[in-house]
Amino acid sequence: RFEDLPPISLVLLSHNHYDHCDLATLKLLEHRFHPEAVTPQGNGRLLRAAGFRKIEELDWWQTSSIASLPVTVTPAQHFSARTPFDRNRALWGGFLIEVEGRRIFHAGDSGYGPHFRQIGERLGPIDLALISIGAYEPRWFMKDVHLNPAEAVQAHLDLGARLSVAMHFGTFQLTPEGIDQPVRDLRVALQDRGVPAEQFRVMEVGESLPT
């Protein structure tokens, strides 16, 4: 429940799509915690509309100057829109976060591209990568903006991540693949590429990872 959340000091907003940017939730977070917010360029107005005061908008590869820990906005292959009239007027991206000497990469929403290798080369080594595996069918329509599980495995390899965790699946029914299809397809993709399952984890709701 929202009231059971621990203290939140920093919000990272990857882009403005409704399944990632809910103004009602942002308003609750600001009212209760007054956190800092870091986001790609053009998304500050949404955060201000939610009451946020400590906001930093960054371009790809820029590192925050206000966050309480090092946060760098990273490239992604996606798009932005809140209405039919504002397509790509705000930037989208992922985040590289450094915590106690460890690097955590959150890919945001992204299709597959050379940016994963570039992120690994410029910002690695990456200890933990959070990579999307869902909302990928039909491929002719979704391939440019969402990874499928095979591409997620390739992104894991491109990044050189020590460990990856699957995300962006099993929550909203956004696309026609079955709700359990991403996990099954990931299992096949890992076997095909010879990547041990323990290097790309699928976690249960509420499960924790040992550090």
C-alpha positions as CSV (number, residue, x, y, z in Angstrom):
1,R,0.0,0.0,0.0
2,F,1.1,3.6,-0.6
3,E,1.1,4.3,3.1
4,D,3.5,1.4,3.6
5,L,6.2,2.9,1.4
6,P,9.6,3.7,3.0
7,P,10.9,7.3,2.8
8,I,11.5,8.3,-0.8
9,S,14.1,11.0,-1.4
10,L,14.5,10.8,-5.2
11,V,12.1,10.2,-8.1
12,L,13.4,9.2,-11.5
13,L,10.9,9.9,-14.3
14,S,12.0,8.1,-17.5
15,H,9.4,9.6,-19.9
16,N,5.8,10.9,-20.1
17,H,3.7,7.9,-21.2
18,Y,0.7,7.3,-19.0
19,D,1.8,3.8,-17.9
20,H,5.1,5.4,-16.6
21,C,4.0,8.9,-15.5
22,D,0.9,9.0,-13.4
23,L,0.2,12.5,-12.1
24,A,-2.0,11.4,-9.2
25,T,0.8,9.2,-7.9
26,L,3.4,11.9,-8.4
27,K,1.2,14.3,-6.4
28,L,1.0,11.8,-3.5
29,L,4.7,11.3,-3.5
30,E,5.4,15.1,-3.5
31,H,2.8,15.7,-0.7
32,R,4.2,13.0,1.5
33,F,8.0,13.0,0.9
34,H,8.9,16.2,-1.0
35,P,11.5,14.3,-3.0
36,E,14.0,15.5,-5.6
37,A,13.2,14.6,-9.2
38,V,15.5,13.9,-12.1
39,T,14.1,13.4,-15.6
40,P,15.0,13.8,-19.3
41,Q,14.5,17.2,-20.9
42,G,10.9,18.5,-21.4
43,N,9.3,16.6,-18.6
44,G,9.7,19.2,-15.9
45,R,6.3,20.8,-16.5
46,L,4.5,17.5,-15.6
47,L,6.5,17.3,-12.3
48,R,5.7,21.0,-11.6
49,A,2.0,20.3,-12.2
50,A,2.3,17.6,-9.6
51,G,3.8,20.1,-7.1
52,F,7.5,19.1,-7.3
53,R,9.9,22.0,-6.6
54,K,13.3,20.3,-6.8
55,I,13.5,19.2,-10.4
56,E,16.4,18.7,-12.8
57,E,15.9,18.0,-16.5
58,L,18.9,16.4,-18.3
59,D,20.0,15.4,-21.7
60,W,21.5,12.0,-22.5
61,W,24.8,11.4,-20.8
62,Q,24.4,14.3,-18.4
63,T,24.8,13.6,-14.6
64,S,22.6,15.2,-12.0
65,S,23.9,18.0,-9.8
66,I,21.0,18.0,-7.3
67,A,20.5,14.3,-6.6
68,S,21.8,12.9,-3.4
69,L,23.7,10.2,-5.3
70,P,25.2,10.1,-8.8
71,V,22.5,9.7,-11.5
72,T,23.2,9.9,-15.2
73,V,20.5,10.0,-17.8
74,T,21.2,7.4,-20.5
75,P,20.0,7.0,-24.2
76,A,17.0,4.9,-25.1
77,Q,15.1,4.1,-28.3
78,H,11.6,5.2,-27.7
79,F,9.2,8.2,-28.1
80,S,7.1,10.5,-26.0
81,A,3.5,11.8,-26.1
82,R,0.7,12.7,-23.7
83,T,-1.7,13.8,-26.3
84,P,-2.0,13.5,-30.1
85,F,-0.4,16.9,-30.5
86,D,2.8,16.7,-28.4
87,R,4.7,13.7,-29.9
88,N,8.4,13.8,-29.2
89,R,8.4,17.2,-27.6
90,A,9.9,15.8,-24.4
91,L,12.9,13.4,-24.2
92,W,12.9,9.9,-22.9
93,G,15.8,7.8,-21.4
94,G,17.1,5.4,-18.8
95,F,19.3,6.0,-15.7
96,L,22.6,4.9,-14.4
97,I,22.7,5.1,-10.6
98,E,25.8,4.7,-8.4
99,V,25.2,3.5,-4.9
100,E,28.0,2.6,-2.5
101,G,30.4,1.8,-5.3
102,R,27.9,-0.2,-7.3
103,R,26.3,0.7,-10.6
104,I,22.6,0.1,-11.3
105,F,21.2,0.6,-14.8
106,H,17.5,1.2,-15.4
107,A,16.9,0.9,-19.1
108,G,13.5,2.7,-19.2
109,D,11.3,1.9,-22.2
110,S,13.5,1.1,-25.2
111,G,13.8,-0.8,-28.4
112,Y,17.0,-2.6,-29.2
113,G,19.9,-0.5,-30.6
114,P,23.6,0.2,-30.3
115,H,23.1,2.4,-27.2
116,F,23.2,-0.6,-24.9
117,R,26.8,-1.3,-25.9
118,Q,27.6,2.4,-25.7
119,I,26.2,2.6,-22.1
120,G,28.2,-0.4,-21.0
121,E,31.4,1.0,-22.5
122,R,31.0,4.5,-21.2
123,L,29.4,3.9,-17.8
124,G,30.3,0.3,-16.9
125,P,31.0,-2.0,-15.2
126,I,27.3,-2.5,-14.5
127,D,26.5,-4.6,-11.4
128,L,22.7,-4.7,-11.9
129,A,20.6,-3.9,-15.0
130,L,16.8,-3.6,-15.0
131,I,15.7,-4.5,-18.5
132,S,12.2,-4.7,-20.0
133,I,11.0,-8.0,-21.5
134,G,7.2,-7.3,-22.1
135,A,4.8,-5.4,-24.4
136,Y,6.6,-6.5,-27.6
137,E,3.9,-7.8,-30.0
138,P,3.2,-7.4,-32.9
139,R,6.9,-6.9,-33.8
140,W,6.2,-4.9,-37.0
141,F,4.7,-2.2,-34.7
142,M,6.6,-2.6,-31.4
143,K,10.1,-3.5,-32.4
144,D,11.4,0.1,-32.5
145,V,10.1,1.0,-29.0
146,H,10.1,-2.2,-26.9
147,L,12.5,-5.1,-26.5
148,N,11.3,-8.6,-26.9
149,P,12.9,-11.2,-24.5
150,A,15.6,-12.3,-27.1
151,E,16.6,-8.6,-27.5
152,A,16.6,-8.1,-23.8
153,V,19.2,-11.0,-23.5
154,Q,21.3,-9.3,-26.2
155,A,21.0,-6.0,-24.3
156,H,22.2,-7.8,-21.1
157,L,25.2,-9.1,-23.0
158,D,25.9,-5.7,-24.7
159,L,25.9,-4.0,-21.3
160,G,28.2,-6.5,-19.8
161,A,26.0,-6.6,-16.8
162,R,26.9,-8.9,-13.9
163,L,23.2,-9.4,-13.2
164,S,20.0,-8.4,-14.9
165,V,16.4,-8.4,-13.6
166,A,13.4,-8.5,-15.9
167,M,10.8,-5.7,-15.7
168,H,7.9,-4.2,-17.7
169,F,5.8,-7.3,-17.9
170,G,2.8,-8.9,-16.2
171,T,1.2,-5.6,-15.0
172,F,-0.7,-3.8,-17.7
173,Q,-2.2,-5.7,-20.7
174,L,-0.6,-3.3,-23.3
175,T,-0.1,-5.7,-26.2
176,P,-1.5,-9.1,-27.5
177,E,1.1,-11.5,-26.2
178,G,-0.1,-13.6,-23.2
179,I,0.6,-12.3,-19.8
180,D,3.0,-15.1,-19.1
181,Q,4.6,-15.2,-22.6
182,P,7.5,-12.8,-21.8
183,V,8.8,-15.0,-19.0
184,R,8.5,-18.2,-21.1
185,D,10.2,-16.4,-24.1
186,L,13.0,-15.2,-21.9
187,R,13.7,-18.7,-20.6
188,V,14.0,-19.9,-24.2
189,A,16.2,-16.9,-25.2
190,L,18.6,-17.5,-22.3
191,Q,19.0,-21.1,-23.3
192,D,19.6,-20.2,-26.9
193,R,22.3,-17.8,-26.0
194,G,23.9,-20.0,-23.3
195,V,23.3,-17.4,-20.6
196,P,22.7,-19.0,-17.1
197,A,19.2,-18.2,-15.8
198,E,20.7,-16.9,-12.5
199,Q,22.4,-14.0,-14.6
200,F,19.0,-12.7,-15.8
201,R,16.4,-13.1,-13.0
202,V,12.6,-13.0,-13.1
203,M,11.5,-11.9,-9.6
204,E,8.1,-12.5,-7.9
205,V,6.1,-9.5,-6.6
206,G,7.7,-8.5,-3.3
207,E,10.7,-10.7,-3.7
208,S,14.1,-9.2,-2.6
209,L,17.6,-9.9,-4.1
210,P,20.5,-10.5,-1.8
211,T,23.3,-7.9,-2.3
